[in-house]
Amino acid sequence: MDEKQPATLKERLWLIVFEAETPLGKAFDVVLLWAIVLSVFAVTLESVDSIRAAHGDLLKVAEWGFTILFTIEYLMRILLVRRPLRYITSFYGIVDLLSCLPTYLSILLPGAHSLMVIRILRLLRMFRVLKMVGHVRGGETIMRGLIESRAKIFVFFFAVLLFSVLAGTLMYLVESGVEGTHFTNIPISIYYAIVSITTVGYGDMVAITTVGKMLTAIYVLTGYAIIAVPTGIVTSELLKSHFGDPSSIACPGCGVHGHLPDANYCRKCGDKLQ
């Protein structure tokens, strides 16, 4: 990135809003992060009846104040980037928009303001502020591993579903004729099989017969055996992915971060990095 001083007001604002390398840019991000934390905290407090009864008006004012602040910030980001549509459709762009909408929707749909907790996703920006962009890249690596292994995971999920249907049906055949049984139909028996195979074990249903208890033990042990399969699938895909350590440079076109230090063009929109 060039060391020359920005010549226009738009360039100076862009450095403040999108970059965390300058004192003003870092201060802007820190204030924004604190505003996000306080706004989520306010929404959480408002859900408590006693607090809402005592301080409801104050929390409403705070809610609208934070919403107006985030709306102004969102509009500034759209105006400052060279490719607004790229920013609007990016992950952070969508999160920024969704963090503003609930308050406006609450005018027509009472209770919609509770959805403002989605603002907590905006705290992901703290990795850039704290110069920990590598952690964000690590998250992207995990997401890529999940996406690349989606076909194998689907096959695994479908196989487990078929096994659960067979296991539930078998439990129904074994337990349905017993007095006081919980296994009154096949769907609820399949539910029991899924809960057992996943080793959740809610305890709302129990097997009564000896054979039923033995089958339950087999289902639980089978669950422990197969739980490592999706982990291995995703891990193998993660090992195929390799990224260098990213920088904290923001693209002037779409505002995305996480570029390699020697990158000349944006990894998302292709715009030239300044």
N, C-alpha and C positions, 0 to 999 in steps of 0.2 A: 504493500500500500504506500502511495506517495506521502512524503513528509510535508508537502506544501500545505500552507494554510488554506482552508476553504474560502472561496471568494464570495459566494452568495449566501444569503440568509437560509435558503433551502438546504444548501450543503452543510451549513453549521447545525441546523436543526436535525438533519439526517445523522450527523455524527453523535448528537446527543441522544436521539431516540434509538438508533440501531447499533451503536458501538458502545463498548464498555471500557475502551482503552483510555479515553480522556477523563479528567476529573468530573466534568459536567455530565458526561455520559454515564459514568459509574454512579454518580449521585442520583441521576434520574432513575436508573434501574433499581437502586436500593430503596428509594422512596416508593417506587412502583411495587416492589416486592412486599414492603411493609403494608401498603394499601391493600394488596391482595389478601395478606394474612388477616388484617383487621376486618375486611369485608366478609370473609368466610367466618370469622369468629362472631361477627354481628349476626349473621344468618343463623348460626348455631344457637346463639343465646335467644334469638327470637322464637325458636321452637319450644322453649321452656315456658310453660303457661304462666308461672309466677313472675318470671322476669318480663315477659311480654306485657303482663297486666300492669307492672310497675313502671316500665321504661319503654313501652311500645312506641310512643311518639318519637322518642329520641332515636330508637333503632330504625324507624322508618326514614327519618331525616338522614341518618348515616347511610342507609341503603341507597337512597336516591343520590346522595352526594358522591358515593363511590361509583355508582353507575354512570353518572354524568362525567366523572373523571376518566373512567375507562372508555366511554364513548368518544370523548375528545381525543384520547390517545389512539384509539382505533382509527379514527378518521385521519389523524396526523400521519399514521403509518401508511395509509392508502395514498395520501397526497404526496408523500416524500419518495416512495419507491418509483422506479421508472416503469415497472410493469405491475400495476395494481392488481390485475386479475391473478397473477401468480401468487402474490401475497394473500389475497382473499381466499384462494382455494388451497393454500398450504395448511399444514397441521396447526401452526400457531395462529394463522389468520382465522381459521374456523373456531379455534378455542377462544380467541379474542372476541369474535362476534357473539358466540354463545354465552360469554361471560356478561354481556350487556343485555341480551334479549329478555331473560326472565323477568327483570323488573318492569319492563315495558309490557310484557305479556300479562303480568299480574293485574294490570288495569282491567283486562277482559276476562282473565282466568284466575280467580282467587287461589292463592297457594302456589302459583307458578314461580314465585320469587325464591322458593326453597331450592330450585334448580341452580341457583347461583353458586352452589358449592363447587360447580364445575370450574370456577375461577381458580381453584387450588391447582389445576393443571398448569396454570401460568407460572407457578413457582419453578417449573422446569428451567425457566430462564436464569435461575440463580446459578446454574452450572457455568453459564457464560460469564456472569458477573464475577464469580469467584475463580475465573480462569480454570474451570474444570470441564471444558468442552469435550474432553476425551470421554467423560462419563456419558455424555449425550450420545457420542458415537458408539459407545458400548451398548447403549440401549437400542440404537439403530441396528447394530450387529445382531442382537437377540431377535429383534423383529424380523430381520432378513432371514435368520435361521428358521423362525416359525413359518414364514411365508414359503420358503423353499421346501420345507418338509410337510406342507399342507396336504399333499396327495397321500403320503404315507400315514400321516396322522388320521386322515379320513378313513383309510382302509382299516387302521387299527380301531378307530372308534366304532365303525360298522361291525367289525368282528366282535368287539366287546358287547355291543348292543344285541347281536344275535345270540351270543352266549347268555346274556342276561334274560332274554326271552325264554330260552330253553330251560335255564336254571329256575326261573320263576314258575314256569309251567310244571316242572318236576316237583317243586315245593308245594304247589297247589294239589297235585295228585297225592302227595304223601300226607299233607296236613288237613285237607278240606273235610275229611270225614270225622275229624276228632271234635269232641264236644268242647265248646269254648274257644275254638280256633279263630285266629285273626285272618286266616287265609280263605276268605269267603269267595274270592273270584281271582281270575288269572291276572288282570292288570295290577291289583294290589300285591299279588305274589311276585310279579316282575319288579315292582317298586322295592320289595323286601330284598330281592336278589341284587338289585343295583346297589342298595345301601350296604349290603354285606360285601359285595365284590370290591366296592370302593373303600371298604374298611371304615366307613363313617359310623355305622352302628348307632342309630338314634335311640333304639330301645323301645320304640312304640309298638313293635311287633316282635314276638318271640316264637320260636318253634317249640312245640309241645312233645312230639314224638321223638324217640331215640334216633330214628332214621333222619328226621328233619334236623335235629341238632348236629348230626354227623355231616349232613349236606351243607349246613351253615358253616361248619368249621372248614370244609373243603372250599367253599366260596371265598371265605376270608383269606385262606392261605393262597388261593389262586390270585386274589386281588393283590397280595403282596408280591407275587411273582411277576404279574404283568404290569405293575405300576412303573417299573423301570424301563419299559419298552419305549414310551414316548420320549422319555428323557434321553435315551440313547439315540433316538431318531433326530431330535433337535440338536444334540451335541455334535453328531456327525456332520450336520449341515453348518454348524457354527465353525467347525474346524476348517471348512472350505472357504470361509470368508476371511479376508485379511485387509485391514485398513491401517494406514499410517496415522500418526498423531495429528489431529486436526488443529487448526488455528481458530481464533475467535473473530476473524474477519467476517463482516456481514456483506452480503451481496447488495449492491445499490439498486438492483432490479427488482428482487423479490424479498429481500431482507433475511434470507436464510443464512444460518451459520454452519460451522463444521467443515470448512474447506481445508484441504491439505495445505501446508505452508508454502509449497511451490506452485499452487494452483493459480492460473491466470483467468479462468472462466468459472462461472457458477456451476456447481454440480447439479442444480435443479433447473434453472431457466437458461443457462448458457451465456448469460450476460458477462461482460468483461469486468473483472474485479478491479477496483481502483487501487 
